[in-house]
Amino acid sequence: MTAPFDLNGYVAERTRLVNDALDRLTPPASTPPPRLHEAMRYSLFLPGKRIRPLLCLAASEAVGGTAAHVLPTACALEMIHSFSLIHDDLPAIDDDDVRRGAPTAHKKFGEALAILAGDALHTLAFATLLRHQTASSSDIIVRVAGLIADASGTLGMVGGQVDDIAAEGRDDVDAATLRGIHARKTGALLLASILSGAYLAGATPDEERTLTGYGGQVGLAFQIVDDILDVTGDAATLGKPTGSDSKHDKATYPKVFGLDASRRLAHDAADGALAALTPLGPPAEPLRAFARFIVERNT
């Protein structure tokens, strides 16, 4: 009998690879201007799940690539995610004081430097991708850069965040609108993480379609569970305050569907993600484990 896949061991090893690479690719705190680089590294190295870079590595491996090959792109994805968290936490947006169990960047460094640290991480992400991603053709690297730019910009994360803010306090947000907001705000960068790993590993068109189906369902499950945890989670475990969505009267799955229906939707999305991976066979086992983890997590 085949032993169960060891997700914890996989995550520990791949997270070490990502963190070591992030350390190499991010300027030391001593590099002028030192306070800016200190703020960038502070947010980047707060304890986090590294979901986006890990999905990038796992997608590469699922289609015959290696983790080492896509590390620069995986790091770029985490830099973009960290930049988005810095800006989301600002008083002008979510006004949160704690992130990953520590003071948010603007509480530790002030608002101005936090904004600039986020800006710098965003630009460093693309510099990292374009300068350090090797062993792929320049056409593929440009394709990946465009994919990530779209996923993190007006067509993706930033655009979704704008519509998320616009939906605050509204009682007329329907299921289609809610899903569209979250597909861009959260799902787009998760999907880009998966597809970038696949592109760099030379995925076939059929493999790209398979992973696109998986990524859409995983992104949906991830956001639904995030919404649920903001209602039911423990602040100490989450590393951030709960109830933020309610405080801002955000459009969330529990608000629109209720908690029980939201849990069912999350599990349905995870099941859809697992079904999508069938053509990839055993090499996609890490991706399957991530889909299960996403709906079972408490952080």
C-alpha positions in Angstrom: 0.0 0.0 0.0 1.3 3.5 -0.9 2.0 5.7 2.1 -0.1 8.8 2.4 1.5 11.9 1.0 3.4 13.9 3.7 2.2 17.4 3.1 3.9 18.7 6.3 7.2 17.4 5.2 6.7 18.7 1.6 5.8 22.2 2.9 8.7 22.3 5.3 11.3 21.4 2.7 9.9 23.7 -0.1 9.3 26.6 2.4 13.0 26.3 3.3 13.9 26.6 -0.4 11.7 29.6 -0.9 12.9 31.4 2.3 16.6 30.8 1.4 16.0 32.2 -2.1 14.0 35.2 -0.8 16.9 36.0 1.5 19.4 35.9 -1.4 17.2 37.9 -3.7 16.1 40.7 -1.3 18.6 43.4 -0.5 20.0 43.2 3.0 18.7 45.7 5.6 22.1 47.3 5.5 21.7 48.3 1.8 20.9 52.0 1.4 18.3 53.2 2.2 18.5 50.8 5.1 15.2 51.6 6.8 13.3 50.8 3.5 15.0 47.5 3.1 14.4 46.7 6.8 10.7 47.3 6.3 10.6 45.2 3.1 12.3 42.3 4.8 10.2 42.7 8.0 7.0 42.1 6.1 8.4 39.5 3.7 9.8 37.3 6.5 6.9 37.4 9.0 5.8 33.8 9.4 3.4 32.9 6.6 2.1 29.9 4.8 3.9 30.7 1.5 0.9 29.3 -0.4 1.5 31.1 -3.7 5.2 30.1 -4.1 4.4 26.6 -3.0 1.7 26.2 -5.6 4.1 27.5 -8.2 6.7 24.8 -7.2 4.0 22.1 -7.0 2.5 22.9 -10.4 6.0 22.8 -12.0 6.6 19.4 -10.5 3.2 18.1 -11.6 4.1 18.6 -15.2 7.7 17.3 -15.0 9.6 20.3 -13.9 11.6 20.9 -10.7 11.2 23.2 -7.7 14.7 24.7 -8.1 13.9 25.7 -11.7 11.0 28.0 -10.8 12.3 29.4 -7.5 12.9 33.0 -8.7 9.3 33.2 -10.0 8.0 31.6 -6.8 9.8 34.3 -4.8 8.4 37.1 -7.1 4.9 35.8 -6.3 5.6 36.0 -2.5 7.0 39.5 -2.9 3.8 40.6 -4.6 1.6 38.9 -2.0 3.6 40.7 0.8 3.2 44.0 -1.0 -0.5 43.5 -1.1 -0.7 42.7 2.6 1.2 45.8 3.5 -1.2 48.0 1.5 -4.3 46.1 2.6 -3.4 46.7 6.3 -3.1 50.5 5.9 -5.6 52.8 7.7 -7.0 53.9 4.3 -8.1 50.3 3.5 -8.5 47.7 6.2 -6.8 49.6 9.1 -5.4 46.5 10.7 -2.7 46.6 13.4 -1.6 43.0 13.5 -0.5 40.7 10.7 0.9 37.2 11.2 1.0 37.7 14.9 3.1 40.9 14.7 2.6 44.6 14.3 1.6 45.5 10.7 4.2 47.4 8.6 2.6 50.8 9.1 2.4 50.3 12.9 6.1 49.5 13.1 7.5 51.8 10.4 4.9 54.5 9.9 2.4 54.8 7.0 4.8 56.5 4.5 7.5 53.9 4.8 5.0 51.1 4.7 3.6 52.4 1.4 7.1 52.7 -0.1 8.1 49.2 1.2 5.0 47.8 -0.6 5.9 49.7 -3.7 9.5 48.4 -3.6 8.4 44.8 -3.1 6.1 45.0 -6.1 8.9 46.3 -8.4 11.5 43.9 -6.9 9.2 41.1 -7.8 9.4 41.8 -11.5 13.1 42.6 -11.3 13.6 39.2 -9.7 11.5 37.4 -12.3 13.2 39.1 -15.3 16.8 39.0 -14.0 17.0 35.7 -12.2 14.5 33.3 -13.9 16.7 31.2 -16.2 16.6 27.9 -18.0 13.5 29.0 -19.9 13.1 30.8 -23.2 12.8 34.5 -23.1 9.3 34.2 -24.7 8.1 32.0 -21.8 9.6 34.3 -19.2 7.8 37.3 -20.8 4.6 35.3 -20.9 4.9 34.6 -17.2 5.7 38.2 -16.4 2.6 39.3 -18.3 0.4 36.7 -16.6 1.6 37.8 -13.1 1.2 41.5 -14.0 -2.4 41.0 -15.2 -3.2 38.9 -12.1 -1.8 41.5 -9.7 -3.1 44.6 -11.5 -6.4 46.1 -12.5 -7.6 42.9 -14.2 -6.8 40.9 -11.0 -5.9 41.6 -7.4 -6.0 45.4 -7.4 -9.2 45.6 -9.5 -10.8 43.1 -7.2 -9.8 45.1 -4.2 -11.4 48.2 -5.6 -14.7 46.4 -6.2 -14.4 44.8 -2.7 -14.2 48.3 -1.2 -17.1 49.5 -3.4 -19.2 46.6 -2.1 -18.8 47.5 1.6 -22.1 48.2 3.3 -24.2 47.0 0.3 -27.0 44.5 0.8 -27.6 43.9 -2.9 -24.4 42.0 -3.7 -25.4 38.7 -5.4 -23.5 35.5 -5.8 -22.2 36.3 -9.2 -20.8 39.7 -8.2 -19.3 38.2 -5.0 -17.6 35.5 -6.9 -16.3 38.0 -9.5 -14.8 40.1 -6.7 -13.0 37.2 -5.1 -11.9 35.7 -8.4 -9.9 38.8 -9.0 -8.9 39.9 -5.5 -7.6 36.5 -4.3 -8.1 33.9 -7.0 -6.2 35.6 -9.9 -2.8 35.6 -8.2 -3.3 32.0 -6.9 -4.1 30.9 -10.5 -1.2 32.8 -11.8 1.1 31.1 -9.3 0.0 27.7 -10.6 0.1 28.5 -14.3 3.5 30.3 -14.0 5.1 27.1 -12.6 3.4 25.1 -15.3 4.5 27.4 -18.1 8.1 27.5 -17.0 8.1 23.7 -16.8 6.9 23.3 -20.4 3.4 22.2 -19.7 1.4 21.1 -22.7 -1.9 22.9 -23.7 -3.9 20.0 -22.1 -1.9 20.3 -18.9 -2.4 24.1 -18.9 -6.2 23.6 -19.2 -6.2 21.0 -16.4 -4.3 23.3 -14.1 -6.5 26.3 -15.0 -9.5 24.3 -13.9 -7.8 23.3 -10.7 -6.6 26.8 -10.0 -10.0 28.4 -10.4 -11.5 26.0 -7.9 -8.7 26.2 -5.4 -8.8 30.0 -5.5 -12.6 29.9 -4.8 -12.2 27.5 -1.9 -9.3 29.5 -0.4 -11.4 32.8 -0.3 -14.5 31.1 1.0 -12.5 29.6 3.9 -10.8 33.0 4.5 -14.3 34.5 4.8 -15.4 31.8 7.2 -12.3 32.1 9.4 -12.9 35.8 9.8 -16.2 34.8 11.5 -15.2 31.6 13.3 -11.4 31.7 13.6 -9.3 32.3 16.7 -7.2 35.5 16.4 -4.2 34.0 18.2 -4.2 31.1 15.7 -4.8 33.3 12.7 -2.2 35.8 13.7 -4.5 38.7 13.0 -7.8 40.1 14.4 -11.0 38.4 13.4 -14.2 40.2 12.6 -12.6 42.6 10.2 -15.0 41.8 7.4 -18.0 42.4 9.7 -16.4 45.7 10.9 -16.2 47.0 7.3 -19.5 45.3 6.3 -17.7 43.6 3.4 -19.3 41.3 0.8 -18.4 37.8 2.0 -19.6 34.3 1.5 -21.0 34.0 5.1 -22.8 37.3 4.6 -24.4 36.3 1.3 -24.9 32.5 1.9 -24.6 31.9 5.7 -21.9 29.8 7.4 -23.3 26.3 6.7 -23.8 27.0 3.0 -20.4 28.6 2.7 -18.7 25.5 4.2 -20.5 23.4 1.6 -19.4 25.7 -1.2 -15.8 25.5 0.0 -15.9 21.7 0.0 -17.6 21.6 -3.4 -14.8 23.8 -4.8 -12.1 21.7 -3.3 -13.8 18.5 -4.7 -13.8 20.3 -8.1 -10.2 21.0 -7.8 -9.4 17.4 -7.0 -11.5 16.2 -9.9 -9.7 18.5 -12.3 -6.3 17.0 -11.5 -7.3 13.5 -12.5 -5.4 13.6 -15.9 -2.1 14.5 -14.2 -1.9 11.3 -12.0 0.6 10.9 -9.1 2.9 13.8 -9.9 0.0 16.1 -8.9 -0.3 14.7 -5.4 1.1 17.8 -3.7 -1.5 19.9 -5.5 -4.2 17.5 -4.3 -2.9 17.8 -0.7 -3.0 21.6 -0.9 -6.7 21.5 -2.0 -7.6 19.4 1.0 -5.5 21.6 3.3 -7.2 24.7 2.1 -10.6 23.6 3.3 -9.4 22.0 6.5 -7.1 24.8 7.7 -7.7 27.0 10.7 -5.1 29.7 9.8 
